[in-house]
Amino acid sequence: MYEDSVRTRRRFLAGAATATAIGVAGCGGDGSDTEDDPDDGTDPTTTAAAPTNAGVLDPPVAGNPDADVTVMVFEDYACPHCADYSLNVFPEIRSQYIDTGEIRYEFRDFPIPVSAESSRAASAARAVQDTVGDAAYYTYAKQLFENQSDLGLDTYESEANDIDGADPAAIRAAGAEESYSATVQADRQRGIEMGVGGTPEVFVDGSIVEGGATVDSISSAIEDAL
């Protein structure tokens, strides 16, 4: 069993170089991907009640919460490099290390912000986490990255329709009111303290992954930590 696991890992690492990767590019490193005064044309007015947030939420966790190795990723929902990472790199890490229970994976918010929707989207997603759970959060986060070009209140509400147990109108309201700003900003401050210079930024057991948010770089760091 152990030898099979090692062989599987080696095959995974050998193929990682040819997998889709985003290199070392990121949002916010030099400010070129940010907007000083974004106008997304979205009316934040809403009549629904946002979920009541009692305090700062814990980060949504995927994988084994008690694993010896923790992977922490800071992202901005409006950052195109984060979308590349979440849609192309994360699935590879998930299949090899998260679904197998080898790591604890944490998503952390780091609104640079790239646009006004950076913080709104983060609050909408945290509302899903708070009301439905961590697994639903990751599903919803994927949907937001898939619809990054259309981020806005209508999208937050419509995508919540596909989440069992979610209240779409309440999710929309959470985005409009940025109801989870305390949680989002706590994550951002944590990232600043850890040395986040742009998004996505990946850490394995507290150390920044060298070489960028690629399958190869992240896998190598995880393997070294296991």
C-alpha positions in Angstrom: 0.0 0.0 0.0 2.8 2.4 1.0 4.8 1.5 -2.2 1.7 2.1 -4.3 1.3 5.5 -2.7 4.9 6.4 -3.4 4.6 5.3 -7.0 1.4 7.3 -7.4 3.1 10.4 -5.9 6.1 10.0 -8.3 3.8 9.7 -11.3 2.0 12.8 -10.1 5.2 14.8 -9.7 6.5 13.7 -13.0 3.4 14.9 -14.8 3.2 18.1 -12.8 5.6 19.9 -15.1 3.2 19.5 -18.0 0.1 20.4 -16.0 -1.6 23.8 -16.4 0.3 26.3 -14.2 0.2 30.0 -13.6 3.9 30.5 -13.0 5.0 33.3 -10.7 2.5 35.9 -11.9 0.1 37.3 -9.4 -2.3 40.2 -8.7 -1.1 43.1 -6.7 2.7 42.6 -6.8 3.3 45.8 -8.6 -0.2 47.3 -8.5 -0.8 46.7 -12.3 -3.8 44.4 -11.7 -5.6 46.7 -9.2 -8.2 49.4 -9.9 -7.9 52.6 -7.9 -11.6 53.6 -8.2 -13.5 50.7 -9.8 -17.0 51.2 -11.0 -18.6 47.8 -11.5 -22.0 49.3 -12.3 -23.7 47.2 -9.7 -26.4 48.6 -7.5 -25.8 47.3 -4.0 -29.3 48.0 -2.9 -31.1 44.9 -1.5 -34.0 44.3 0.8 -33.1 40.8 2.0 -31.5 40.3 5.4 -27.9 39.1 5.4 -26.9 36.3 7.7 -26.0 37.4 11.2 -22.3 37.1 11.7 -21.5 36.7 15.4 -17.7 37.2 14.9 -14.7 36.2 12.9 -15.1 32.9 11.2 -12.4 30.2 11.1 -11.0 29.6 7.6 -12.9 27.1 5.5 -11.0 23.8 5.6 -10.8 21.0 3.0 -9.1 17.7 3.5 -8.0 16.3 6.9 -8.4 19.0 9.6 -5.9 17.1 11.8 -3.3 16.5 9.1 0.3 17.2 10.0 0.8 19.4 6.9 -1.2 22.6 6.4 -1.5 24.4 3.1 -2.8 27.9 3.3 -3.7 29.9 0.2 -4.5 33.6 0.0 -6.7 34.7 -2.9 -8.7 37.6 -4.2 -11.9 36.7 -6.0 -11.4 39.4 -8.7 -7.8 38.4 -9.4 -7.4 36.6 -12.7 -4.3 34.8 -11.6 -6.3 33.4 -8.6 -9.0 32.2 -11.0 -6.3 30.4 -13.0 -5.0 28.8 -9.8 -8.4 27.8 -8.4 -9.6 26.3 -11.7 -6.5 24.7 -13.0 -4.0 24.1 -10.2 -6.2 23.5 -7.1 -8.0 20.5 -8.6 -4.7 18.7 -9.1 -3.7 19.4 -5.5 -7.1 18.4 -4.3 -7.1 15.0 -6.0 -3.6 14.1 -4.9 -3.4 15.5 -1.4 -6.7 16.8 -0.1 -9.1 14.0 -1.1 -6.5 11.5 0.2 -6.4 13.2 3.6 -2.7 14.0 3.5 -3.1 17.7 4.1 -5.2 20.3 5.8 -6.1 23.0 3.2 -7.2 26.5 4.2 -8.6 29.2 1.9 -7.8 32.7 3.1 -9.2 36.0 1.8 -6.8 38.6 0.6 -8.7 41.4 -1.2 -6.0 43.5 -2.7 -8.5 44.8 -3.9 -8.5 44.2 -7.6 -12.0 45.7 -7.9 -14.9 46.7 -5.7 -16.1 43.1 -6.0 -13.0 41.7 -4.3 -14.5 42.2 -0.8 -18.1 41.8 -1.8 -17.5 38.4 -3.3 -15.5 37.4 -0.2 -18.4 38.3 2.1 -20.9 36.4 -0.1 -18.7 33.3 0.0 -18.2 33.5 3.7 -22.0 33.8 4.1 -22.2 30.4 2.3 -19.6 29.0 4.7 -21.4 30.4 7.7 -24.8 29.1 6.8 -24.1 25.9 4.9 -20.6 24.8 5.7 -17.0 24.5 4.5 -17.7 22.0 1.7 -20.4 24.3 0.2 -18.0 27.2 0.5 -15.5 25.5 -1.8 -18.2 24.7 -4.3 -19.4 28.2 -4.3 -15.9 29.7 -4.5 -15.3 27.6 -7.6 -18.5 29.0 -9.2 -17.4 32.6 -8.4 -14.0 32.1 -10.1 -15.7 30.5 -13.1 -17.9 33.6 -13.4 -15.2 36.1 -12.5 -16.0 38.4 -15.4 -19.5 38.7 -14.1 -18.9 39.3 -10.4 -21.7 41.3 -8.8 -24.8 40.9 -6.7 -26.8 39.2 -9.4 -24.1 36.6 -9.7 -23.7 36.1 -6.0 -27.4 35.4 -5.8 -27.8 33.3 -8.9 -24.8 31.0 -8.1 -26.2 30.5 -4.6 -29.2 28.8 -6.2 -27.0 25.8 -6.9 -25.9 25.5 -3.3 -28.2 23.2 -1.3 -29.3 24.9 1.9 -28.3 28.4 0.9 -30.6 31.4 0.9 -29.7 33.2 -2.4 -31.2 36.5 -1.3 -29.3 36.4 2.0 -26.1 35.6 0.2 -26.7 38.6 -2.1 -27.3 40.8 0.9 -24.1 39.6 2.6 -22.2 40.6 -0.5 -23.9 44.0 -0.7 -23.4 44.8 2.9 -20.0 43.1 3.2 -21.4 41.5 6.3 -18.3 39.4 6.8 -15.7 42.2 6.5 -14.3 41.5 9.9 -13.5 37.9 8.8 -12.1 39.0 5.5 -10.0 41.8 6.9 -8.7 39.4 9.6 -7.5 37.1 6.9 -5.9 40.0 5.0 -4.0 41.2 8.1 -2.8 37.6 8.7 -1.5 37.6 5.1 0.3 40.9 5.5 2.0 39.6 8.7 3.0 36.4 6.9 4.5 38.3 4.0 1.9 38.0 1.2 3.1 40.2 -1.7 0.3 39.3 -4.2 -2.3 36.7 -5.0 -2.4 33.8 -5.1 0.2 33.2 -2.4 0.6 29.7 -1.2 2.2 28.6 2.2 3.1 25.1 3.3 3.4 24.9 7.1 3.8 28.6 7.3 6.5 29.0 4.6 5.9 30.7 1.3 6.1 28.2 -1.6 9.0 29.2 -3.8 8.5 29.1 -7.6 4.9 30.4 -7.7 1.5 28.8 -7.3 2.1 25.9 -9.7 1.3 22.2 -9.3 5.0 21.4 -9.4 6.1 24.0 -6.8 3.3 23.2 -4.4 3.6 19.5 -4.7 7.3 19.7 -4.1 6.8 21.8 -0.9 4.1 19.3 0.3 6.3 16.3 -0.4 9.2 17.9 1.6 6.8 18.5 4.5 5.2 15.0 4.6 
